């Protein structure tokens, strides 16, 4: 009889293990009941289309595990009934039909939950350009290093040390206390640290402790939608605090609050870093108005573009701060380990709350993480992914500046893994998302982060989910999608041609801004050379050449714009010059003047 399972030759599970699982499922479903004789290894190999040795290895393991028994000169037989003693398993067929019907009007008994946003597509990895933050391509995970740490944690002596743990693993707490927290300026005793099932669990524990019914909780707007839902579920009152380029705005609304929850390293979702002055102002407000601050430092180790600011927990007045963080985000989807730091009286209460719900995180994961940290793998991983995320973030910034210099604007960031993007006026982001998806591009809409209606034309791009070499073509595809949905809203300006174009460009000075807001000046010399300076201190410099061919202006930089030649139509109105693509869409513009007293040639 042909077995009723199919082998996946492209899967991660070995063929031997797939055969074992298939045989056990046949036994469990009673298709092969107790005493059933298994096909010979030769016959099974022929039926499945695999080597006989593959089946032999699978059979040997089934015998070793007691599922199959060998009878001399008779073959292999199912040793017993896997469903024996399990109520309801006498007959597998018809389980769904015999299921207990819905007997209560549950809709009348269950509380109404807030509408949560549609999750990202489950098949996001099948898209060519997934600009999704929090999704990670598999090249980032330190598989070999984690395998070593997990293997060490499963040594017999190690198992004995963690299998009876009813609290946090002292080895992991010590690694966090001595290696991770000092980098944030935090020095804590072991009894001031609590391990959690990730940062969301830590956030929930903080709300359970400090958000009673009627409590007023200051949150960032835009901010995590899950946080607002949790506060409302506890019958707390959400107090919305606006966010700008320096993070959460500290104003008079804080005076009436009991609790404030902030994301200072890289504000979720805008990526803004809370300035040092704002940190001091928030701590001063907390002291003046008896306010507790929850510092959610979920991206505490990705400030690779600038110097870190200290954690608020480490600053004067930091005793009012409950600090939340976790191990690197690349580990979080599978590991789910976070930690909280607070005064020991607070941690003692948090520990009791945790004990009443989930107890401690799985001890085997704790010990594996402790091994991972102690072997230096965590530090090596952070250096590696820091370099990689910096490369990806710069690649995204440069690609946006190349393809969409006047169509969008991005908020300056100190690091992190996202770009907060504002599109052109009138952009329908939902329409753009659909057009982009048709071209293999996914990005994040920001509507759920706002308590009310979001400002128009905003969306979010992340770099954790795709390698650096796919960022530029991904932005090119996004640009094509944007062009698909934009309509020209004004009559085109007269395009300069031939001699008029040459006279206008020769000796011209062009003043503009980069996509990330830095000033940029370009000088077009009459001999066909050009120089460019960008940045507030002219720190970014390049040279190149320009020329006129037909009725289009051509330019090529040595480094800027990937060093590639490009050609544009040009139109001038007053002191503004616009460059247009072959479809006569405006792709860039600048204020045009003359170099000193240099007259047009």
N, C-alpha and C positions, 0 to 999 in steps of 0.2 A: 504493500500500500504506500502510495506516495505521501510523504509528510506534508501537512498543510501549513507550512511556513516557507517564507522566501528569504534568502540571504541577501543582505545589502553589501555588495562588494566595495562600495565607495564610502561606507560608514566608518566611524571611529572604533566600533567594537570588532574584535577579531572574529574570524569565521568560526573558530572553535567555540568561543563563548556564545555566538549566535545559535550554533547547533545545540549547545547545552540548554539555552533558554527556550528554544523551540521544542525540544523534547520535554522539558519540565512543563511547559504550557499544555502540551498534548496530554501529559499525565494529569495535570490539574483539572483539565476540562473533561476527563474520563474518556477522551478519544482513545487513549492507551491506558486501560484500567490496570489494577494490580494483577500481576501474572502475565501481562501482555509481553509477547516476545518481540524484541526490537529487531529491525532489519539488520543484516550483517553489515559490517563496516564497508565491505566492497559494494553491497547493494545501495546503502545510504549515500556513499560517495558518488555512485553513478546517478542516482536520482537527483542529488543536489548539484552535481557538476563540479565537485571539488576533489582534491587529492584524497586517497584513502587514508593517508597518515593524518590529515586534518580531522577526519571523523574518529579515528582511533584515539587521538588525544582527547577529544571531547567525551568519548565513551569512558575512557579511563578516569576522567575527573568525575563523571556521574557515578561511577562505581565507588570511587574514593569518598564521595559525599553521601553514599548510602541510598541514592535514588534508584540505582540499578544494581542488580545482583547477577553475578556470573555463575552459570551452572555448567559443570564440566561436560564437554562434548555435546552441549545442548544450545548454548548461546547466552545472550543477555536478556534479562527479564525485568520488568517493572517490579520493584521490590515491595511496594505497598501503596495504599491509597492516600494520596496527599490531602484529600478532603475529609479523611476519617475524623470523626469527632467534631466536625465543624457544622453547626446547625444550618440547614438550608442548602447544603451542597450535594444532597443526594441526586439532584437533577439540575444540571446547569442551564439547559435550554429553558427559555421562558421567564428568566429572572425579571426582565423589564416589565413583562405583562403582569407579574405577581407583585410588583412593587407597591408599597402602601400609597393609596391615593391621597391627594391633598385634602385634609380633613378640616382645617381651620381657615378662616378668612385672614390669612397672615397680613394682608395689606392694611388691615385695621389695627393690628397689634404692633407692627414694626415702625420704628421712627423713620421720618423722612430724611434721607441723606441728601446733601447738596449734589448738584450735577457736576460730575468730574469730567475733565476734558477727554476727548478721544485719545487713547494711547497711540504712540508711534506704531507704524505698521510692524506686525510680527516678523515680516519677511524683509526688514530694512536692509539686511546684508545682501539681498539680491539686487538692490539698486546700485548703480555705478557711483553715484556721488551723494552719499548720505551725510549732509552737514548737520549731524545730530549730536548734541552734547549729552554725555552720560552713556552713550553707546561706544563700545571700544572694539577696534579691530584686534584680532588675536595676536598680532605682532607685539602688542604692548605688554601682554601678560608674561611674567617671568616663570614660564612653565617648569623649566629644569630646576631653577632655584627653589620654587615652591615644592616641587616633588621631593627634593632633598630634605627640606624642612619637615614636610609631612611624614616622610619615611623615618626621620630621627624621632619624631614625636610618637611613633608607633612601636618603638623598641619596648621590649617587655618591661624594663625598669621604668621607662617613661609612662607607659600605660598605668602601672601601679601607682605612680605619683599623681596622675590627673584623674583616674577613674573614680576616686572617692571624693573629689573636690566638690564642695557645696557652695563655693564662693569664687571670687576672681582668682585666676592663676597668678601667684605672686611673681613668677618669672616674667610674665608679660607686663604686669603692672610696673615692675622695675625697669624693663626695657623702655616703656613709654615715659616713665618718670625721669630717666637719666639720658635718653637719646632723642626723643621727639619733643617733649615739652620745653627743654632749654632752648631749642631753636626758635621758639615763640616767646622767649623771655620768661617762661613760667617755671617756677621751682616749687614743687609740691611734695608733701609727705604721702606715703602709700595710702593712708586712710582719707586722703583728699581726692582720690581717684576712683571712679566707678566705671566698669566695662559695660557696654550696651550692645544690643543687636543693631548696630549701625547708628548713624546720626539721626534718622527719623525716630527711632525708638528713644534716643536721648531727648529729643524735642518733646515727645509725648510725656516722658517722665517729668520733665521740667514743668509742663502745663498741669499735670496731675497734682504737682506739689504746690504751685504758685497761682494757678488760675481757678479760683472758686467761682461759684455762680455770682454773676454781677461784676466780676473783676474787669477792669479796663486794661486792655493789652494793646500797646503801640506796636504796629507792624509796618513794614515797608510797603509802599504802593508805587510801582508794581512789586510783588513779592510772591512767595510760594503759596499757591492756592490751597495746598493741603493744610498749611498752618492756619489759615482763616477758617477752614472747615472744622479743624480740631477745636479751635477756640469757641466757635458757635455751638459745637456739639456739647461743650461743657457749660453752655449758657453764659459764656463770657461776652464782653462787648469789645469788638474790634475797633481800634482807633487808627485810622490810616494816616501815615506820615509820608509825604512825598519824597522822592529820590531824585537827586541831580548828579552831576559828574563827580561830586565829592561824597556821594553816598547819602544816607538818610538825613533829612533836614531836621535839625533839633530846634523846636519852637515851643510856644506856650502850651500846646496840646499835651505835652509830656507831663505838665504839672498835675493833671488829673488822673494820671495812669498809675496802675499798680505794678505793671510789668512791661518791659520792652524786649522784643526779639529782633535781633539784627544779624546781618550777614556781612561782616566788615571786610574780609580779605578781598572777595570779589562778590559784589552784591548779586543775589539771585533775583531776577535774571539779567540785569543790565551789564554786569561785570565791573561796575564802578567800585573803586577802593575807597573805603571810608578814610577821609583825611585825618591827619594827626590832630588838627584843631577840632574837628567834629568829634573825635574820640574823647578828647578832653571835655568838650562841651556836654556830651552825653553823660559822662561820668559825673560832672558837676551837677547836672540836672537830677541825676539819680540820687546824689547825696542831699540835694536841697529838698527833694520831694519824696524821699523815702521810697525810691523806685528800685526794683530788682531788674537786672539786665541779663538776658540770655544771649551769649555771644556764640552764634552758630558759625564756626570757622571751618566750613566743609571744604574750602579750597585753600587751606592754610599754607601749602607748600608749593604754590605755583606762581609766585611773584618773581618770575625769572627775567622780567624786563626792567626791573627797578629794585631798589632796596626795600626790604620788608619793613612795615610798621610793626611796632610791638603789639602783642595781643592786649586787649583792654584788661584782661584778668591780671596782667603783669604790671599795669600802671597804677599810679596813686588813685585810691578809691576802688581798686579792683576786687576788694573783698565782697562787693555787692554784685559781682559778675559770676554767673554760672557758665563755665566754658564748655562748649561742645565741639568735638572734632572726631575724626576717624582716620584710619589708615588710608593710603592713597586710593583715589577713586577707581583706579584700574583694578584694584583688588576687591572693591566693595560689592560688585554684583554677585560674587560667589561666596565671599567671606562674611560679610555683614558684621563687622566688628567696629564699634565706635567707643568713645570714652567721654566722660564728663569730669570736670575739675571744679571743685567748690570747697568752701570751708567744711571741715570735717563733720560738723553738726548737720549741714545740708546733705552731705554725702550719706551719712547714716540714715537719714529719712528716705533718700532716694533708693538706698539699698533695700530698705524694707518694702517700698512700693514695688521694686523690681521682683523681690521674693514672692510677693502676693500674686504676681502675674506670670512671668516667664522664667523666674529664677535667674540663673546666670547664663551667659552665652555658652554654647557647647564647649566643654573643656578640651576636647581634642583640637578644635579650631584655635582655642586660646594658646595651647601649647605649641601647635604648629607655627602660629604667628610669632610666639616668643623665640622659637628656633630661627625663624626667618630673619628676625631683627638681630639676634645675637650673632649670627654668622656674617653680618654685614650686607646681606642681600638687599635689605630695604634701602639702605643708603645708596648702594650701587644702582638699584632700580630707579630711585628718585633722581639721581644724576642723569641717568639715561633718558627717562621720560621727560625730565625738565628740558634737556637739549632737544628732544624730539618735538615736544609741544611748542617750544620757542620757534623751531624751524617751521612747524605747521602754521603757527599764528602769523609769523612774518610772511609766509607764502600766501596766506589768505589775504592779509593786508595789501601786499604788493599786487596780487591778482585783481582785487577789487579796485585798487587805484589805477590799474592798467585798463581794465575793461569798462569800468563804471565811474570814471572820475567825477562826473557831474550829475549822475543819476541818483547817487545815494550818498549818505554821510554815515560815518561810524564814530562811536564814542571812544576817545582815547582810553587805553587800558594799561595796567602795569604788569599784566601777565594773564593768567587764566587760560581758558580753553574755548572762549566764545567771543563773538562780535555782535554787538547790539546795533542793528542796521535800520536807518530811516530811508525809505524810498522816496521817489518824487511825488509831488502833490498829485492827488487824484488816483494814486495807485490802489487797486483792489487787491489786497494781499491774498484773499481766498482764490481769486482768479489766477494770481501769480503762482500760488502753490500748486494748483491743478496743472498749469502750463509747465511748470518746472518738473513735476512728477512725470509728465509725459516724456520729458527729456532725460529721465533717470536721476533727477535732483530732488532730494528731500531737505527741507529746512523746518525750523520750528516757528509756528505762529505764537504770538505773545498774548493773545486775548485772555487766556485763563489766568495770567499773572495779575491782571487788573481787577480790582473790586467792582469798578464800573466799566464804562466804555473806554477802550484804549485810544490813545491818540492814533490818527490814521497812519498807514503806510509803514508800520514797524514790523520787523521780523528778526529772527535770531539765527546765527550761523555758528556751528560748533566744529571743532577739529579733532575730537577724540576718535572719530569713527572711520576716518579714511586717511591713507598714507599721504605724505607730502606731495608725491608725484601725481596725485589725482586732484589736487586742489585747484591748480590753474585750469585744467580742462573742465573741472566742475564749475568754476566761476564763469568760464566761457559759455557753458551750457545754460547757466542761470541767466547770463546776459541775453542769450538768444530767447529764453522764455520771457524775460522782461520786455524785450522788443516785440514779442508776440502780443502782449496785452496792452502796451502803451499806444495811445492814439495821438497823432500830432494835433496840438491844440491851437496853433497859430499859423498864419500864412508864412511861408518860408521867406527869409531875407534874401536879397539879391546876392548871388554867389560871385565872388571875385574870380576873374579869369586872366590868363596870359600876363601881359605886361603890368596891368593894374595889380594883380596878385603879387608879382615880384616887387614892385615899388612899395607896396604896403608892408611886406615882410622884411625886406632888406633894411638892417639897422633898427629893427623893432625891439622894444623891451616888453616882455609879457609878464604880468603879475597875476598870480592865481594862488590857490591853496590846494594842498594835497587832500585826499579823501579823509585823512585823520586830522585835518585842521591846521597843519603846519604851513607857514607862508612859503611860497616858491617864486623865484624870479628867473626868467630865461632871457638871454641876450642872443639875438640873431644877427651875427656880424655880416657885413656885405660880402666877405670872401667865402661865405657858405659854411663857416664854422659856427658853433653855438656853445654856450656855457649855461649851466643851470646850478642854482643854489637853493636848497630847501632846508627848512628848520629855523627855529627862532634865533639860532646862532650861526646860521649858514653851515651847519655841521655835515650836511649831505651834499656833495658836489659831484657833478658829472660834466662831461663834454661830449660833443657829437657834431653832426653835420646836417645841413638842411639844403633842399634844392626844390626847384619847380620843374615839374614834368607834366606836359599837357596843361590842363587847367586845375591840377591838384598840387597842394603843398606836401612835400615829403620830408621826413625827419628820421634820424637814426642816432640813438644814444649809445655810448660805450657800455653802460651798465643799466641805466634806467630803462623801464619798459622792456626788460629782458634783452636789451641790445638789438632788438629787431626793427627793421625798417617798416614804416607805416606811412600811409598816404591819406589825405583828407581834402574835402572841399572846404573852403573858408568863406565866411560871410561876416561883414562888419556893419555894426550899427552904433554910431557915436564912438565911444572909446572902448567898446566891447567887441572882441572877435570871437566867433563861434566856429568850431570844427565840426563837420558833418560827415557821417559815414555814407557809403554808396546809396543807402535808402533815404538820404537827406534827414536822418535823425541826428540831433545834436548830441555829440559824445563828450565834448569838453568846451570850455570857454576861458577867457582871460581878459584882463584889462590890458589894452595895447597902447603903448606910447613909443617914444623915441629914445635911443641911447644918447644921453647928453644932448648936444646940439646937432647930432648927426642927421642930416636931411635925407629924405628918400632918394635912392639912386635912380 
